[in-house]
Amino acid sequence: MVFLIDDLIGDLLKIPLDLSLEVLDKIADMAEDEYSSPAKIKDLLMELQLKLEMDEISEEEYAEAEKSLLARLEEGTDREERGAE
């Protein structure tokens, strides 16, 4: 009987921790989806192009940012393809 109560109390104390971890996992997944979303990255590439055309950034800054965004786009596209399989 004592072991049953101990197990029950232990399980009840674990619930908030389990729920917190589940919520954190969901948030991490959502953040990763947003970070690697091809649509979002394409929007960022268009914004970057506009900044270059409006002389808000230099050619070097553009090239560096574009390289980073294209790498993210490739990762995001690969991730979407893996998710579709």
C-alpha positions in Angstrom: 0.0 0.0 0.0 2.8 2.4 0.9 4.6 1.7 -2.4 1.4 2.4 -4.3 1.0 5.8 -2.6 4.7 6.6 -3.2 4.3 5.6 -6.9 1.2 7.7 -7.2 2.8 10.8 -5.6 5.9 10.3 -7.8 3.7 10.2 -10.9 1.7 13.3 -9.8 4.9 15.2 -9.2 6.3 14.2 -12.7 3.2 15.5 -14.6 4.3 19.2 -14.6 7.8 18.3 -15.7 6.5 16.0 -18.5 4.1 18.7 -19.7 6.8 21.4 -19.6 9.2 19.2 -21.7 6.4 18.5 -24.2 5.6 22.3 -24.5 9.3 23.1 -24.9 9.6 20.4 -27.6 6.7 21.9 -29.5 8.2 25.4 -29.2 11.5 24.1 -30.5 9.8 22.4 -33.4 7.9 25.6 -34.3 11.0 27.7 -34.1 12.9 25.3 -36.4 10.0 25.2 -38.9 9.9 29.0 -38.9 13.7 29.2 -39.3 13.9 26.7 -42.1 10.6 27.6 -43.9 11.4 28.0 -47.6 8.6 30.6 -48.0 10.0 32.7 -45.1 13.5 32.4 -46.4 12.4 33.5 -49.9 10.7 36.5 -48.4 14.0 37.4 -46.6 15.9 37.0 -49.9 13.5 39.5 -51.5 13.9 41.9 -48.6 17.6 41.6 -48.9 17.5 42.3 -52.7 15.4 45.4 -52.0 17.9 46.6 -49.4 20.7 46.2 -52.0 18.8 48.1 -54.6 18.0 50.9 -52.2 21.7 51.1 -51.2 20.9 50.2 -47.6 23.5 47.5 -47.7 26.8 46.9 -49.6 27.4 44.3 -52.2 29.6 42.4 -49.7 26.9 42.5 -47.0 24.4 41.3 -49.6 26.6 38.4 -50.8 27.3 37.3 -47.2 23.6 37.4 -46.2 22.5 35.8 -49.4 25.0 32.9 -48.9 23.6 32.3 -45.4 20.0 32.5 -46.6 20.6 30.1 -49.5 22.2 27.6 -47.2 19.1 27.9 -44.9 16.8 27.5 -47.9 18.6 24.3 -49.0 18.3 22.9 -45.4 14.6 23.9 -45.3 13.9 22.3 -48.6 15.7 19.1 -47.6 13.8 19.1 -44.3 10.5 19.5 -46.1 11.4 16.7 -48.5 12.3 14.4 -45.6 9.1 15.2 -43.9 7.0 14.4 -47.0 8.6 10.9 -47.3 
